[in-house]
Every structure is written in structure tokens, then in C-alpha cells.
């Protein structure tokens, strides 16, 4: 297992099986992931540490450590660290395909749209 560094933080794949993938994701203070959706998977986010703003389709909600969010397949979503500490979350992906090319970006602070 090796950590993947991204402009918003990093992730580490903890499990990669035919029926699921599990990642430990760290989002740095003031950073956010792209507004995106996935056609072939759904996600469950469990916040281990910190406070984050989650966009899920037309809604935004604040999540803190101990809370979780379910991201249905094909839903627009994003997580943003609005705090001063790292946000750490566990992401469980389930569905049919878990490749990084199943990310359809709509907005991105890092020019990846």
C-alpha cells in the first residue's frame, strides 16, 4: 500500500476487492475535492477526525467526527475542509467498478475538469 498525494491532501487504499474498495482519505485545511459523480459505484463516507462541508446534489451539510454520509450512485458530491485541522475519513466504495476513471468532474480547483 502506498499513499497517493493529491493537491487537496492524500489517500491510501486499505482494501481493493472485486466487490468493494476502502480508502483512508485526508483533506487538508481549506481544501476540497472536485464536484464529481460516479456512474458505476456508490460511496459511504465515515468521518474519523475533523469537520467538513459535504455537497450532495442540491444540499450541503456539515459532518463531524463520528458521522457518516451515503453518496448514491450518479449523485453530485464533494467534501470540503472548512476547519483548521485535517479531515480524515474512511470511504467505502461498492458497485461494479472502482477505477479512478469513473470520476466525472464538474468543478475543480486544480484544473482537472
WOFENPE-V837062 format. One record per run of one state. SS is the DSSP state (~ for helix, > for strand, _ for the rest). FROM is the first residue (numbers start at 0). LEN is the number of residues. Records with the same first field share a line. If there is no record, write none. Layout:
SS: FROM-LEN / FROM-LEN
//
This chain:
_: 0-3 / 6-2 / 17-2 / 27-4 / 32-2 / 37-3 / 49-1 / 56-2 / 64-3 / 71-5 / 80-6 / 95-4 / 102-1 / 107-6
>: 3-3 / 8-9 / 19-8 / 31-1 / 34-3 / 40-9 / 50-6 / 58-6 / 67-4 / 76-4 / 86-9 / 103-4
~: 99-3
//
